[in-house]
Amino acid sequence: MAMSQTMDKTDQTLVTPAEIQWRPAPAVLPAGAQGAVLYGDPTKDGLFAMRFKLQRFQRPGFSP
């Protein structure tokens, strides 16, 4: 399925900052980080969007 076909079938929702429900982020991010799923389910196939908040001067560490 092409990306444009997938996007046509999704509902569009506007999420304001006040509506975001922050929770502790996954352990792969620095301690104190928070995360929120804006839509979808990251544990299932399909589209989803997540947002993360890091404390000042924190940078996520990634390894190959």
Buried (B, 14 or more C-beta within 10 A) or exposed (E): EEEEEEEEEEEEEEEEEEEBEEEEBEEEBBEEBBBBBEBBEEEEEEEEEEEEBBEEEEEEEEEE
